[in-house]
Amino acid sequence: MYPLNGTLNVGGPDVFLLDDLGRITLDACPDGRSAVIAGPAGTASVSAAVSGDVLTTKGDACIARTHCTDWLS
């Protein structure tokens, strides 16, 4: 079943803070870079660009069984 306009809300079974997700991704594909938290200023700039729970799935989302670390491997 597909929703109108071809949009399907999909998420994974795990919940991450954005900085943790960056670290997990960089650890899976090591190239010498590391994730660094910018602190309050970085938090404020991210909050200004993205507010609320826009990066999380809503109640009607299809939750995939594949974990982020499995997908990256």
All heavy atoms as TSV, in Angstrom:
chain	resi	resn	atom	element	x	y	z
A	1	MET	N	N	0.836	-1.176	0.000
A	1	MET	CA	C	0.000	0.000	0.000
A	1	MET	C	C	0.885	1.245	0.000
A	1	MET	O	O	1.810	1.352	0.796
A	1	MET	CB	C	-0.890	-0.023	1.241
A	1	MET	CG	C	-1.737	1.197	1.379
A	1	MET	SD	S	-3.050	0.937	2.566
A	1	MET	CE	C	-2.518	1.992	3.863
A	2	TYR	N	N	0.641	2.160	-0.908
A	2	TYR	CA	C	1.414	3.386	-1.002
A	2	TYR	C	C	0.511	4.587	-0.736
A	2	TYR	O	O	-0.619	4.629	-1.223
A	2	TYR	CB	C	2.052	3.520	-2.379
A	2	TYR	CG	C	3.111	2.478	-2.614
A	2	TYR	CD1	C	2.815	1.297	-3.279
A	2	TYR	CD2	C	4.395	2.672	-2.135
A	2	TYR	CE1	C	3.782	0.325	-3.471
A	2	TYR	CE2	C	5.369	1.701	-2.324
A	2	TYR	CZ	C	5.055	0.538	-2.993
A	2	TYR	OH	O	6.013	-0.405	-3.166
A	3	PRO	N	N	1.020	5.564	-0.007
A	3	PRO	CA	C	0.214	6.754	0.267
A	3	PRO	C	C	0.087	7.648	-0.960
A	3	PRO	O	O	0.800	7.476	-1.941
A	3	PRO	CB	C	0.999	7.453	1.375
A	3	PRO	CG	C	2.390	6.969	1.231
A	3	PRO	CD	C	2.305	5.592	0.641
A	4	LEU	N	N	-0.823	8.594	-0.885
A	4	LEU	CA	C	-0.984	9.564	-1.965
A	4	LEU	C	C	0.322	10.290	-2.228
A	4	LEU	O	O	1.140	10.500	-1.337
A	4	LEU	CB	C	-2.061	10.580	-1.591
A	4	LEU	CG	C	-3.480	10.033	-1.490
A	4	LEU	CD1	C	-4.421	11.128	-0.998
A	4	LEU	CD2	C	-3.942	9.500	-2.835
A	5	ASN	N	N	0.558	10.695	-3.432
A	5	ASN	CA	C	1.744	11.447	-3.865
A	5	ASN	C	C	3.031	10.638	-3.752
A	5	ASN	O	O	4.112	11.193	-3.804
A	5	ASN	CB	C	1.880	12.757	-3.095
A	5	ASN	CG	C	0.682	13.653	-3.294
A	5	ASN	OD1	O	0.131	13.732	-4.394
A	5	ASN	ND2	N	0.260	14.309	-2.235
A	6	GLY	N	N	2.954	9.334	-3.538
A	6	GLY	CA	C	4.142	8.493	-3.518
A	6	GLY	C	C	5.081	8.720	-2.349
A	6	GLY	O	O	6.234	8.372	-2.429
A	7	THR	N	N	4.615	9.294	-1.263
A	7	THR	CA	C	5.471	9.540	-0.108
A	7	THR	C	C	5.258	8.454	0.934
A	7	THR	O	O	4.124	8.172	1.316
A	7	THR	CB	C	5.160	10.911	0.520
A	7	THR	OG1	O	5.345	11.910	-0.478
A	7	THR	CG2	C	6.065	11.195	1.692
A	8	LEU	N	N	6.334	7.842	1.378
A	8	LEU	CA	C	6.264	6.804	2.396
A	8	LEU	C	C	7.233	7.161	3.506
A	8	LEU	O	O	8.426	7.352	3.267
A	8	LEU	CB	C	6.619	5.444	1.789
A	8	LEU	CG	C	6.547	4.233	2.688
A	8	LEU	CD1	C	5.107	4.039	3.192
A	8	LEU	CD2	C	6.992	2.997	1.924
A	9	ASN	N	N	6.744	7.300	4.726
A	9	ASN	CA	C	7.571	7.646	5.874
A	9	ASN	C	C	8.200	6.362	6.408
A	9	ASN	O	O	7.505	5.455	6.857
A	9	ASN	CB	C	6.699	8.325	6.940
A	9	ASN	CG	C	7.510	8.947	8.045
A	9	ASN	OD1	O	8.727	8.979	8.004
A	9	ASN	ND2	N	6.822	9.444	9.046
A	10	VAL	N	N	9.539	6.269	6.335
A	10	VAL	CA	C	10.256	5.064	6.733
A	10	VAL	C	C	11.331	5.442	7.742
A	10	VAL	O	O	11.988	6.471	7.609
A	10	VAL	CB	C	10.926	4.396	5.505
A	10	VAL	CG1	C	11.725	3.181	5.917
A	10	VAL	CG2	C	9.894	4.035	4.461
A	11	GLY	N	N	11.510	4.610	8.743
A	11	GLY	CA	C	12.559	4.819	9.743
A	11	GLY	C	C	13.145	3.483	10.138
A	11	GLY	O	O	12.693	2.428	9.712
A	12	GLY	N	N	14.178	3.546	10.953
A	12	GLY	CA	C	14.804	2.326	11.440
A	12	GLY	C	C	14.414	2.049	12.876
A	12	GLY	O	O	13.768	2.870	13.521
A	13	PRO	N	N	14.811	0.905	13.376
A	13	PRO	CA	C	14.422	0.533	14.727
A	13	PRO	C	C	15.206	1.263	15.817
A	13	PRO	O	O	14.821	1.229	16.975
A	13	PRO	CB	C	14.688	-0.970	14.767
A	13	PRO	CG	C	15.812	-1.163	13.806
A	13	PRO	CD	C	15.567	-0.152	12.721
A	14	ASP	N	N	16.284	1.940	15.443
A	14	ASP	CA	C	17.149	2.603	16.432
A	14	ASP	C	C	16.867	4.096	16.497
A	14	ASP	O	O	16.433	4.702	15.520
A	14	ASP	CB	C	18.631	2.404	16.070
A	14	ASP	CG	C	18.988	0.932	15.940
A	14	ASP	OD1	O	18.647	0.166	16.847
A	14	ASP	OD2	O	19.599	0.572	14.917
A	15	VAL	N	N	17.158	4.683	17.646
A	15	VAL	CA	C	17.039	6.128	17.837
A	15	VAL	C	C	18.420	6.648	18.216
A	15	VAL	O	O	19.057	6.118	19.119
A	15	VAL	CB	C	16.026	6.467	18.956
A	15	VAL	CG1	C	15.978	7.960	19.194
A	15	VAL	CG2	C	14.657	5.929	18.598
A	16	PHE	N	N	18.897	7.677	17.497
A	16	PHE	CA	C	20.225	8.237	17.741
A	16	PHE	C	C	20.152	9.748	17.874
A	16	PHE	O	O	19.326	10.391	17.222
A	16	PHE	CB	C	21.171	7.951	16.557
A	16	PHE	CG	C	21.427	6.505	16.300
A	16	PHE	CD1	C	20.808	5.858	15.250
A	16	PHE	CD2	C	22.302	5.788	17.103
A	16	PHE	CE1	C	21.045	4.534	14.986
A	16	PHE	CE2	C	22.543	4.451	16.847
A	16	PHE	CZ	C	21.916	3.814	15.798
A	17	LEU	N	N	21.047	10.306	18.660
A	17	LEU	CA	C	21.310	11.738	18.581
A	17	LEU	C	C	22.084	11.954	17.294
A	17	LEU	O	O	22.817	11.066	16.832
A	17	LEU	CB	C	22.125	12.207	19.777
A	17	LEU	CG	C	21.421	12.099	21.133
A	17	LEU	CD1	C	22.395	12.438	22.259
A	17	LEU	CD2	C	20.224	13.015	21.173
A	18	LEU	N	N	21.951	13.120	16.686
A	18	LEU	CA	C	22.581	13.368	15.395
A	18	LEU	C	C	24.099	13.207	15.447
A	18	LEU	O	O	24.700	12.629	14.542
A	18	LEU	CB	C	22.196	14.760	14.881
A	18	LEU	CG	C	22.568	15.071	13.449
A	18	LEU	CD1	C	22.023	14.027	12.492
A	18	LEU	CD2	C	22.072	16.448	13.057
A	19	ASP	N	N	24.748	13.676	16.533
A	19	ASP	CA	C	26.203	13.533	16.616
A	19	ASP	C	C	26.612	12.067	16.748
A	19	ASP	O	O	27.616	11.643	16.182
A	19	ASP	CB	C	26.782	14.379	17.756
A	19	ASP	CG	C	26.198	14.040	19.106
A	19	ASP	OD1	O	24.989	13.792	19.203
A	19	ASP	OD2	O	26.965	14.030	20.086
A	20	ASP	N	N	25.826	11.259	17.461
A	20	ASP	CA	C	26.130	9.832	17.566
A	20	ASP	C	C	25.995	9.146	16.210
A	20	ASP	O	O	26.817	8.300	15.853
A	20	ASP	CB	C	25.195	9.140	18.565
A	20	ASP	CG	C	25.485	9.543	19.998
A	20	ASP	OD1	O	26.623	9.952	20.294
A	20	ASP	OD2	O	24.555	9.444	20.829
A	21	LEU	N	N	24.989	9.525	15.447
A	21	LEU	CA	C	24.812	8.947	14.122
A	21	LEU	C	C	25.995	9.293	13.216
A	21	LEU	O	O	26.470	8.460	12.447
A	21	LEU	CB	C	23.496	9.437	13.506
A	21	LEU	CG	C	23.078	8.789	12.210
A	21	LEU	CD1	C	22.952	7.283	12.363
A	21	LEU	CD2	C	21.773	9.382	11.732
A	22	GLY	N	N	26.501	10.511	13.336
A	22	GLY	CA	C	27.693	10.896	12.579
A	22	GLY	C	C	28.898	10.055	12.956
A	22	GLY	O	O	29.644	9.595	12.090
A	23	ARG	N	N	29.092	9.840	14.253
A	23	ARG	CA	C	30.221	9.017	14.710
A	23	ARG	C	C	30.100	7.573	14.217
A	23	ARG	O	O	31.074	6.980	13.767
A	23	ARG	CB	C	30.305	9.034	16.238
A	23	ARG	CG	C	30.880	10.287	16.792
A	23	ARG	CD	C	31.165	10.121	18.294
A	23	ARG	NE	N	31.447	11.421	18.848
A	23	ARG	CZ	C	30.566	12.190	19.482
A	23	ARG	NH1	N	29.340	11.774	19.670
A	23	ARG	NH2	N	30.909	13.363	19.934
A	24	ILE	N	N	28.907	7.013	14.309
A	24	ILE	CA	C	28.683	5.635	13.858
A	24	ILE	C	C	28.985	5.522	12.368
A	24	ILE	O	O	29.632	4.576	11.920
A	24	ILE	CB	C	27.228	5.208	14.156
A	24	ILE	CG1	C	27.028	5.039	15.662
A	24	ILE	CG2	C	26.866	3.924	13.414
A	24	ILE	CD1	C	25.578	4.919	16.074
A	25	THR	N	N	28.547	6.488	11.592
A	25	THR	CA	C	28.787	6.479	10.150
A	25	THR	C	C	30.271	6.600	9.837
A	25	THR	O	O	30.807	5.858	9.005
A	25	THR	CB	C	27.997	7.608	9.471
A	25	THR	OG1	O	26.611	7.449	9.789
A	25	THR	CG2	C	28.187	7.589	7.966
A	26	LEU	N	N	30.955	7.515	10.513
A	26	LEU	CA	C	32.395	7.686	10.271
A	26	LEU	C	C	33.192	6.469	10.733
A	26	LEU	O	O	34.181	6.097	10.101
A	26	LEU	CB	C	32.902	8.949	10.966
A	26	LEU	CG	C	32.447	10.263	10.323
A	26	LEU	CD1	C	32.842	11.441	11.201
A	26	LEU	CD2	C	33.023	10.413	8.929
A	27	ASP	N	N	32.768	5.819	11.812
A	27	ASP	CA	C	33.452	4.604	12.272
A	27	ASP	C	C	33.294	3.464	11.272
A	27	ASP	O	O	34.204	2.655	11.092
A	27	ASP	CB	C	32.910	4.156	13.631
A	27	ASP	CG	C	33.370	5.045	14.781
A	27	ASP	OD1	O	34.312	5.849	14.574
A	27	ASP	OD2	O	32.782	4.940	15.875
A	28	ALA	N	N	32.143	3.400	10.616
A	28	ALA	CA	C	31.891	2.333	9.654
A	28	ALA	C	C	32.666	2.535	8.351
A	28	ALA	O	O	32.952	1.572	7.646
A	28	ALA	CB	C	30.397	2.242	9.350
A	29	CYS	N	N	32.982	3.767	8.027
A	29	CYS	CA	C	33.700	4.106	6.790
A	29	CYS	C	C	34.893	4.982	7.141
A	29	CYS	O	O	34.919	6.163	6.799
A	29	CYS	CB	C	32.774	4.852	5.836
A	29	CYS	SG	S	31.204	4.048	5.540
A	30	PRO	N	N	35.884	4.426	7.867
A	30	PRO	CA	C	36.984	5.259	8.358
A	30	PRO	C	C	37.806	5.888	7.232
A	30	PRO	O	O	38.180	5.223	6.285
A	30	PRO	CB	C	37.831	4.288	9.183
A	30	PRO	CG	C	37.475	2.937	8.692
A	30	PRO	CD	C	36.071	3.017	8.173
A	31	ASP	N	N	38.009	7.175	7.348
A	31	ASP	CA	C	38.832	7.887	6.369
A	31	ASP	C	C	39.656	8.979	7.047
A	31	ASP	O	O	40.110	9.912	6.399
A	31	ASP	CB	C	37.964	8.469	5.253
A	31	ASP	CG	C	36.996	9.535	5.725
A	31	ASP	OD1	O	36.982	9.845	6.938
A	31	ASP	OD2	O	36.256	10.071	4.890
A	32	GLY	N	N	39.812	8.882	8.371
A	32	GLY	CA	C	40.631	9.846	9.095
A	32	GLY	C	C	39.849	10.993	9.711
A	32	GLY	O	O	40.376	11.733	10.528
A	33	ARG	N	N	38.591	11.171	9.320
A	33	ARG	CA	C	37.786	12.252	9.888
A	33	ARG	C	C	37.163	11.797	11.200
A	33	ARG	O	O	36.997	10.610	11.436
A	33	ARG	CB	C	36.678	12.681	8.931
A	33	ARG	CG	C	37.185	13.321	7.673
A	33	ARG	CD	C	36.059	13.739	6.781
A	33	ARG	NE	N	35.386	12.537	6.250
A	33	ARG	CZ	C	34.250	12.574	5.568
A	33	ARG	NH1	N	33.654	13.720	5.344
A	33	ARG	NH2	N	33.708	11.464	5.116
A	34	SER	N	N	36.815	12.766	12.037
A	34	SER	CA	C	36.114	12.456	13.274
A	34	SER	C	C	34.987	13.458	13.475
A	34	SER	O	O	35.023	14.558	12.935
A	34	SER	CB	C	37.072	12.492	14.471
A	34	SER	OG	O	37.652	13.765	14.603
A	35	ALA	N	N	33.992	13.050	14.240
A	35	ALA	CA	C	32.864	13.929	14.537
A	35	ALA	C	C	33.198	14.757	15.770
A	35	ALA	O	O	33.657	14.230	16.779
A	35	ALA	CB	C	31.607	13.105	14.781
A	36	VAL	N	N	33.001	16.061	15.687
A	36	VAL	CA	C	33.270	16.969	16.791
A	36	VAL	C	C	32.003	17.770	17.066
A	36	VAL	O	O	31.382	18.297	16.145
A	36	VAL	CB	C	34.429	17.940	16.447
A	36	VAL	CG1	C	34.676	18.918	17.571
A	36	VAL	CG2	C	35.685	17.156	16.110
A	37	ILE	N	N	31.630	17.857	18.333
A	37	ILE	CA	C	30.439	18.618	18.715
A	37	ILE	C	C	30.830	20.083	18.847
A	37	ILE	O	O	31.803	20.420	19.505
A	37	ILE	CB	C	29.895	18.115	20.052
A	37	ILE	CG1	C	29.734	16.633	19.988
A	37	ILE	CG2	C	28.661	18.880	20.456
A	37	ILE	CD1	C	28.418	16.065	20.050
A	38	ALA	N	N	30.032	20.961	18.238
A	38	ALA	CA	C	30.341	22.386	18.247
A	38	ALA	C	C	29.947	23.070	19.546
A	38	ALA	O	O	30.355	24.177	19.794
A	38	ALA	CB	C	29.652	23.069	17.071
A	39	GLY	N	N	29.137	22.427	20.382
A	39	GLY	CA	C	28.712	23.036	21.637
A	39	GLY	C	C	27.458	23.870	21.463
A	39	GLY	O	O	26.721	23.709	20.501
A	40	PRO	N	N	27.218	24.784	22.385
A	40	PRO	CA	C	25.976	25.554	22.361
A	40	PRO	C	C	25.733	26.318	21.062
A	40	PRO	O	O	24.620	26.354	20.575
A	40	PRO	CB	C	26.133	26.519	23.531
A	40	PRO	CG	C	27.101	25.852	24.441
A	40	PRO	CD	C	28.029	25.080	23.539
A	41	ALA	N	N	26.772	26.868	20.468
A	41	ALA	CA	C	26.571	27.617	19.223
A	41	ALA	C	C	26.106	26.684	18.118
A	41	ALA	O	O	25.202	26.996	17.357
A	41	ALA	CB	C	27.857	28.325	18.814
A	42	GLY	N	N	26.716	25.490	18.022
A	42	GLY	CA	C	26.303	24.512	17.020
A	42	GLY	C	C	24.889	24.046	17.256
A	42	GLY	O	O	24.111	23.882	16.324
A	43	THR	N	N	24.540	23.850	18.506
A	43	THR	CA	C	23.187	23.428	18.834
A	43	THR	C	C	22.185	24.491	18.424
A	43	THR	O	O	21.138	24.185	17.863
A	43	THR	CB	C	23.068	23.151	20.350
A	43	THR	OG1	O	24.045	22.177	20.702
A	43	THR	CG2	C	21.692	22.644	20.722
A	44	ALA	N	N	22.511	25.743	18.688
A	44	ALA	CA	C	21.598	26.834	18.350
A	44	ALA	C	C	21.408	26.933	16.842
A	44	ALA	O	O	20.294	27.138	16.368
A	44	ALA	CB	C	22.126	28.152	18.904
A	45	SER	N	N	22.496	26.776	16.058
A	45	SER	CA	C	22.364	26.903	14.613
A	45	SER	C	C	21.565	25.740	14.037
A	45	SER	O	O	20.793	25.922	13.111
A	45	SER	CB	C	23.732	27.013	13.949
A	45	SER	OG	O	24.485	25.848	14.181
A	46	VAL	N	N	21.738	24.542	14.595
A	46	VAL	CA	C	20.944	23.407	14.131
A	46	VAL	C	C	19.486	23.621	14.513
A	46	VAL	O	O	18.587	23.381	13.726
A	46	VAL	CB	C	21.472	22.074	14.717
A	46	VAL	CG1	C	20.506	20.937	14.453
A	46	VAL	CG2	C	22.839	21.761	14.154
A	47	SER	N	N	19.249	24.109	15.719
A	47	SER	CA	C	17.873	24.347	16.169
A	47	SER	C	C	17.178	25.373	15.291
A	47	SER	O	O	15.982	25.269	15.043
A	47	SER	CB	C	17.873	24.849	17.610
A	47	SER	OG	O	18.445	23.904	18.458
A	48	ALA	N	N	17.925	26.364	14.839
A	48	ALA	CA	C	17.322	27.394	14.003
A	48	ALA	C	C	16.954	26.822	12.632
A	48	ALA	O	O	15.941	27.190	12.054
A	48	ALA	CB	C	18.286	28.563	13.844
A	49	ALA	N	N	17.767	25.903	12.116
A	49	ALA	CA	C	17.513	25.342	10.795
A	49	ALA	C	C	16.445	24.254	10.827
A	49	ALA	O	O	15.673	24.114	9.895
A	49	ALA	CB	C	18.813	24.778	10.225
A	50	VAL	N	N	16.422	23.471	11.901
A	50	VAL	CA	C	15.495	22.349	12.012
A	50	VAL	C	C	14.862	22.391	13.385
A	50	VAL	O	O	15.558	22.335	14.384
A	50	VAL	CB	C	16.242	21.007	11.833
A	50	VAL	CG1	C	15.279	19.844	11.939
A	50	VAL	CG2	C	16.989	20.971	10.527
A	51	SER	N	N	13.555	22.503	13.438
A	51	SER	CA	C	12.915	22.581	14.745
A	51	SER	C	C	12.018	21.379	14.990
A	51	SER	O	O	11.573	20.720	14.054
A	51	SER	CB	C	12.088	23.864	14.841
A	51	SER	OG	O	11.058	23.828	13.874
A	52	GLY	N	N	11.789	21.090	16.241
A	52	GLY	CA	C	10.883	20.019	16.622
A	52	GLY	C	C	11.418	18.641	16.300
A	52	GLY	O	O	12.615	18.400	16.372
A	53	ASP	N	N	10.510	17.756	15.911
A	53	ASP	CA	C	10.885	16.364	15.672
A	53	ASP	C	C	10.900	16.024	14.179
A	53	ASP	O	O	10.575	14.922	13.781
A	53	ASP	CB	C	9.936	15.437	16.420
A	53	ASP	CG	C	8.496	15.589	15.961
A	53	ASP	OD1	O	8.220	16.485	15.130
A	53	ASP	OD2	O	7.650	14.820	16.418
A	54	VAL	N	N	11.315	16.960	13.349
A	54	VAL	CA	C	11.254	16.749	11.902
A	54	VAL	C	C	12.183	15.639	11.419
A	54	VAL	O	O	11.998	15.128	10.329
A	54	VAL	CB	C	11.556	18.051	11.120
A	54	VAL	CG1	C	10.490	19.088	11.373
A	54	VAL	CG2	C	12.921	18.584	11.446
A	55	LEU	N	N	13.170	15.267	12.203
A	55	LEU	CA	C	14.083	14.202	11.791
A	55	LEU	C	C	13.694	12.853	12.379
A	55	LEU	O	O	14.447	11.898	12.301
A	55	LEU	CB	C	15.526	14.549	12.198
A	55	LEU	CG	C	16.092	15.808	11.540
A	55	LEU	CD1	C	17.487	16.099	12.073
A	55	LEU	CD2	C	16.126	15.658	10.032
A	56	THR	N	N	12.520	12.764	12.983
A	56	THR	CA	C	12.045	11.508	13.539
A	56	THR	C	C	10.810	11.051	12.777
A	56	THR	O	O	10.113	11.843	12.163
A	56	THR	CB	C	11.694	11.644	15.036
A	56	THR	OG1	O	10.683	12.636	15.184
A	56	THR	CG2	C	12.917	12.047	15.846
A	57	THR	N	N	10.558	9.740	12.839
A	57	THR	CA	C	9.393	9.211	12.148
A	57	THR	C	C	8.129	9.527	12.929
A	57	THR	O	O	8.147	9.682	14.136
A	57	THR	CB	C	9.515	7.689	11.975
A	57	THR	OG1	O	9.683	7.100	13.268
A	57	THR	CG2	C	10.667	7.325	11.087
A	58	LYS	N	N	7.062	9.622	12.225
A	58	LYS	CA	C	5.757	9.859	12.836
A	58	LYS	C	C	5.081	8.522	13.120
A	58	LYS	O	O	5.569	7.472	12.728
A	58	LYS	CB	C	4.883	10.712	11.901
A	58	LYS	CG	C	5.514	12.018	11.478
A	58	LYS	CD	C	5.713	12.935	12.658
A	58	LYS	CE	C	6.274	14.260	12.179
A	58	LYS	NZ	N	7.338	14.763	12.964
A	59	GLY	N	N	3.937	8.553	13.751
A	59	GLY	CA	C	3.233	7.349	14.153
A	59	GLY	C	C	2.850	6.409	13.026
A	59	GLY	O	O	2.724	5.210	13.221
A	60	ASP	N	N	2.693	6.921	11.801
A	60	ASP	CA	C	2.286	6.080	10.684
A	60	ASP	C	C	3.456	5.535	9.874
A	60	ASP	O	O	3.274	4.945	8.819
A	60	ASP	CB	C	1.352	6.859	9.759
A	60	ASP	CG	C	2.035	8.054	9.099
A	60	ASP	OD1	O	3.101	8.481	9.599
A	60	ASP	OD2	O	1.496	8.570	8.112
A	61	ALA	N	N	4.684	5.700	10.366
A	61	ALA	CA	C	5.872	5.290	9.619
A	61	ALA	C	C	6.012	3.775	9.567
A	61	ALA	O	O	5.603	3.060	10.475
A	61	ALA	CB	C	7.119	5.885	10.260
A	62	CYS	N	N	6.614	3.307	8.490
A	62	CYS	CA	C	7.022	1.910	8.390
A	62	CYS	C	C	8.396	1.814	9.043
A	62	CYS	O	O	9.324	2.520	8.630
A	62	CYS	CB	C	7.124	1.489	6.924
A	62	CYS	SG	S	5.554	1.484	6.070
A	63	ILE	N	N	8.518	1.000	10.061
A	63	ILE	CA	C	9.795	0.861	10.763
A	63	ILE	C	C	10.519	-0.362	10.216
A	63	ILE	O	O	10.042	-1.495	10.353
A	63	ILE	CB	C	9.594	0.738	12.290
A	63	ILE	CG1	C	8.792	1.923	12.824
A	63	ILE	CG2	C	10.938	0.609	12.997
A	63	ILE	CD1	C	9.428	3.282	12.601
A	64	ALA	N	N	11.662	-0.126	9.591
A	64	ALA	CA	C	12.457	-1.209	9.023
A	64	ALA	C	C	13.098	-2.030	10.136
A	64	ALA	O	O	13.325	-1.532	11.235
A	64	ALA	CB	C	13.542	-0.627	8.115
A	65	ARG	N	N	13.405	-3.277	9.845
A	65	ARG	CA	C	14.043	-4.136	10.840
A	65	ARG	C	C	15.564	-4.029	10.817
A	65	ARG	O	O	16.234	-4.474	11.732
A	65	ARG	CB	C	13.639	-5.587	10.613
A	65	ARG	CG	C	12.182	-5.828	10.969
A	65	ARG	CD	C	11.833	-7.263	10.798
A	65	ARG	NE	N	11.290	-7.406	9.446
A	65	ARG	CZ	C	11.047	-8.547	8.847
A	65	ARG	NH1	N	11.300	-9.674	9.441
A	65	ARG	NH2	N	10.543	-8.571	7.636
A	66	THR	N	N	16.112	-3.432	9.769
A	66	THR	CA	C	17.565	-3.325	9.628
A	66	THR	C	C	18.096	-2.206	10.520
A	66	THR	O	O	17.633	-1.086	10.452
A	66	THR	CB	C	17.948	-3.037	8.169
A	66	THR	OG1	O	17.373	-4.037	7.337
A	66	THR	CG2	C	19.453	-3.015	7.988
A	67	HIS	N	N	19.089	-2.537	11.345
A	67	HIS	CA	C	19.722	-1.536	12.219
A	67	HIS	C	C	20.728	-0.723	11.399
A	67	HIS	O	O	21.281	-1.210	10.410
A	67	HIS	CB	C	20.434	-2.228	13.380
A	67	HIS	CG	C	19.479	-2.919	14.302
A	67	HIS	ND1	N	18.876	-2.299	15.359
A	67	HIS	CD2	C	19.022	-4.188	14.294
A	67	HIS	CE1	C	18.082	-3.143	15.970
A	67	HIS	NE2	N	18.151	-4.314	15.347
A	68	CYS	N	N	20.963	0.484	11.812
A	68	CYS	CA	C	21.874	1.395	11.103
A	68	CYS	C	C	23.252	0.760	10.935
A	68	CYS	O	O	23.822	0.807	9.853
A	68	CYS	CB	C	21.972	2.713	11.866
A	68	CYS	SG	S	23.070	3.905	11.094
A	69	THR	N	N	23.791	0.166	11.983
A	69	THR	CA	C	25.130	-0.437	11.912
A	69	THR	C	C	25.155	-1.617	10.929
A	69	THR	O	O	26.146	-1.815	10.238
A	69	THR	CB	C	25.611	-0.886	13.293
A	69	THR	OG1	O	24.602	-1.710	13.905
A	69	THR	CG2	C	25.881	0.311	14.195
A	70	ASP	N	N	24.068	-2.378	10.858
A	70	ASP	CA	C	23.994	-3.476	9.886
A	70	ASP	C	C	23.960	-2.928	8.463
A	70	ASP	O	O	24.621	-3.453	7.563
A	70	ASP	CB	C	22.742	-4.328	10.116
A	70	ASP	CG	C	22.767	-5.031	11.458
A	70	ASP	OD1	O	23.866	-5.278	11.991
A	70	ASP	OD2	O	21.671	-5.304	11.986
A	71	TRP	N	N	23.186	-1.873	8.248
A	71	TRP	CA	C	23.070	-1.263	6.929
A	71	TRP	C	C	24.425	-0.698	6.478
A	71	TRP	O	O	24.806	-0.838	5.314
A	71	TRP	CB	C	22.011	-0.165	6.963
A	71	TRP	CG	C	21.756	0.486	5.654
A	71	TRP	CD1	C	21.054	-0.024	4.605
A	71	TRP	CD2	C	22.219	1.770	5.251
A	71	TRP	NE1	N	21.044	0.881	3.557
A	71	TRP	CE2	C	21.758	1.984	3.935
A	71	TRP	CE3	C	22.975	2.761	5.863
A	71	TRP	CZ2	C	22.032	3.149	3.236
A	71	TRP	CZ3	C	23.247	3.915	5.160
A	71	TRP	CH2	C	22.776	4.105	3.861
A	72	LEU	N	N	25.169	-0.098	7.401
A	72	LEU	CA	C	26.467	0.481	7.055
A	72	LEU	C	C	27.524	-0.581	6.757
A	72	LEU	O	O	28.469	-0.331	6.016
A	72	LEU	CB	C	26.963	1.398	8.177
A	72	LEU	CG	C	26.217	2.712	8.311
A	72	LEU	CD1	C	26.610	3.410	9.614
A	72	LEU	CD2	C	26.483	3.601	7.115
A	73	SER	N	N	27.358	-1.764	7.329
A	73	SER	CA	C	28.341	-2.821	7.076
A	73	SER	C	C	28.022	-3.491	5.760
A	73	SER	O	O	28.726	-3.978	5.036
A	73	SER	CB	C	28.351	-3.840	8.197
A	73	SER	OG	O	27.143	-4.545	8.273
